[in-house]
Amino acid sequence: MANLLIPADERDLTPHQVELVDARRRRGQLSIVIGVQALIVTGILSLWVGQDLTYSPGLHRPIFFWACITGGLSVICLLYGLAIRGGKHEFMSY
């Protein structure tokens, strides 16, 4: 009987294809970890964004721009990681 925990398109893979799927899932997990770390940095930077927007002269607002960049990086990494990590894991390879 087929293992119903494995998605239908992954039930009849060769060993080489299984390695490729595992590598894709590891890249997805790595991307999610990077996204969460960037989200933590964005949260810490957000503590100083209000002060930066209030007291920085002109367009010199480095903390605000840094928070925007890390927030964007976080969203991109999280969405990319969730997209390529798809499928259910029967075994953890790490």
Secondary structure in CASP SS format (residue, H / E / C, confidence):
PFRMAT SS
TARGET T0000
AUTHOR 0000-0000-0000
METHOD secondary structure of the structure
MODEL  1
M C 1.00
A C 1.00
N C 1.00
L C 1.00
L C 1.00
I C 1.00
P C 1.00
A H 1.00
D H 1.00
E H 1.00
R C 1.00
D C 1.00
L C 1.00
T C 1.00
P H 1.00
H H 1.00
Q H 1.00
V H 1.00
E H 1.00
L H 1.00
V H 1.00
D H 1.00
A H 1.00
R H 1.00
R H 1.00
R H 1.00
R H 1.00
G H 1.00
Q H 1.00
L H 1.00
S H 1.00
I H 1.00
V H 1.00
I H 1.00
G H 1.00
V H 1.00
Q H 1.00
A H 1.00
L H 1.00
I H 1.00
V H 1.00
T H 1.00
G H 1.00
I H 1.00
L H 1.00
S H 1.00
L H 1.00
W H 1.00
V H 1.00
G H 1.00
Q H 1.00
D H 1.00
L H 1.00
T H 1.00
Y H 1.00
S C 1.00
P C 1.00
G C 1.00
L C 1.00
H C 1.00
R C 1.00
P H 1.00
I H 1.00
F H 1.00
F H 1.00
W H 1.00
A H 1.00
C H 1.00
I H 1.00
T H 1.00
G H 1.00
G H 1.00
L H 1.00
S H 1.00
V H 1.00
I H 1.00
C H 1.00
L H 1.00
L H 1.00
Y H 1.00
G H 1.00
L H 1.00
A H 1.00
I H 1.00
R C 1.00
G C 1.00
G C 1.00
K C 1.00
H C 1.00
E C 1.00
F C 1.00
M C 1.00
S C 1.00
Y C 1.00
END
